[in-house]
Amino acid sequence: MKFDTPATTNPIDQLKIVGKPVDRIDGPLKTTGTASYAYERHDVAANPAYGHILGSAIAKGRIASIDTREAIAAPGVLAVVTAQNAGALMKGDFNTAKLLAGPEVQHYHQAVALVVAETFEQARAAAGLIKVDYTRADGAYDLEKAKSSATKPKDMDGDAPDSKVGDFASAFAAAPVQIDATYHTPDVSHAMMEPHASIAAWKGDELSLWTSNQMIDWGRGDVAKTLGIPKDKVHLSSPYIGGGFGGKLFVRSDAILAALGARAAKRPVKVALQRALVANNTTHRPATIQRVRIGASRDGKITAIAHENWSGDLPGGGPDSSVQQTRMLYAAPNRMTATRLAVLDLPESNAMRAPGEATGHMALEVAMDEMAEKLGMDPVQFRILNDSQVVPDDNGKTDRPFSQRQLVECLRQGADTFGWTGRNAKPAQRREGDWLIGMGVASAYRGAPTQKSGARVRLDGSGMVTVETDMTDIGTGSYTIIAQTAAEMMGVPLDKVVVKLGDTAYPVSAGSGGQWGAASSTAGVYAACTKLREAVATKLGFSTADVTFADGKVSSAGRSVALGEAAGPGGLVAEDTMEFGDLSEKYQHSTFGAHFVEVAVDMHTCEVRLRRMLAVCAAGRILNPKSARSQVIGAMTMGAGAALMEELAVDNRFGFFVNHDLAGYEVPVHADIPHQDVVFLDETDPTVSPMKAKGVGELGICGVAAAVANAIYNATGVRVREYPITLDKLI
Ligand code: MOS
């Protein structure tokens, strides 16, 4: 099915099941421990051996020699895989560095060997017996130092790295009120609960990988390319994923080394990345330096805005696209954005939840707060005054409309709900005992892209509907919203729908990334169900024009047949892929929100406690308010981490992230998070898909850290422009 004209009324609009806050259908499986994650798939791979990865001890250089003799002779060891015996390995399309080092080493903890043994302990002990002689080379690890050598990248996530409208320099120079501030965000880690893990098994020349991956078809392609085998010989299965956040968009060393280990040991092999390897062996969100300049008239109209960003990556890598929201949020006739990329020899940079915008808001939305204060304006009013219903900077053009844009409504409703009038505009005025209290606000922007997505739907003789798609559920609720979609389309209750996900045996979907998963994958299910409805009607001789599917029956012109009976003993199957035409070029598809935060800061220790958080979101039709709310409160929690504690500390001498485990890498725990409220504004967007829905999981993080920073300023009068805002920076 091709989606190229705005949707009219369709069966989803009945909203009997879609739009309801139904519980996650995978919830009981997960809370009772019966959902099998990748490392636990004993059902499919009998008698597996265990792999243990040895990570490089240097960040850059060469392996002069590697001696594995002692390891091979150690008890229980079945095989040791290194670049010397692994055969030729290509670099996949989605990785910047190779997943097995040798002889060149490209980053710290890049895998140099896999030891396969009968037990995990034997594999780990033997890995310690491998002797590697490295020839260390000098690397660049410090973004601040590398900044001056940064260059304009070819591409920024498919967009132009730089943009320009009007004449920023003259307009900024002429502006009566100006802000020019530079902000720093650190390297951060996805820190998902489940580390990357895979079980690999070969049957002849066919490889099965039970793994933890957000994008099944990308993964299949990259495994095939890396190993030099045909794509159709690779089978990937990833039905449950214990968090991804972008860190599992791509296959990593666990998958490739499990495959190589299984080939060498002639046994299924399971590999979980040791927790201490996750931060340096896999991808992370890169540090940024961001300069924001805003010029405005005295009445608060922005006349000039500029946002420049610097980040680093390994040679061949990409930039953090943190200037993106600055092209979208506020009107201003003169503007420019610029993206610069430095070569750094740290572990590779890549997407992490809301890549670009998550970091970009941390600068822009604090600069907006600083500017509002300089103007003597309320920061909510300042944002509202500078709203734009067309894209302010569409890579130089300025007139394409947003399909929906309720930023002003989000800000207004948020201010009302939060009690914003209780905020004292002057900082450091409100005190409760030893605590200084402050409130902060930030806008939230994130794109709402769609990706082609396929599904297969089967109706059997008992009236059960089974949906199969390689879409993944990374804890987001995909199982549930897909079941809701199929139930609504076929007129059956939820318990008549079975959803099967995350397997290369199923039609290729959009996968989970870029906040496109919910809108795209349900649209693919919509397309397949539309075909199935037609097949049922045709089989019964019903006119497809006036057929209805409700209460487990299909009806037309006074005749009604139970669905199972209509399908017959052989059942009926339909498969289709939703493809998206150019509506996203005619209209900018975006999601908007506003975050409000109240903090308390201890006057003596400068300890920061979050007291209240509110997000108001406008993100198209909300397919399931419960799972959407969970996405947003999870994102707000991640935003709180970004504001207050998360930071991969870089060792600038040796080029690695020092705090590479969950003891040293701090993420928020329950005690750090206060009451969180989420409000969704009514919105249906017929230009996005027949579902009229957008994503929300990444919108939820955008702006949170800035709202926290602004609240801390309001509480204390101390403006910190370097994240995380730890107490030492407030003293
Ligand atoms: Mo998202 S960072 O594209 O998984």
Residues whose N, C-alpha, C, O or C-beta is under 5 A from the ligand:
A	BS01	MOS	F245 G246 A351 M352 R353 A354 P355 S512 G513 G514
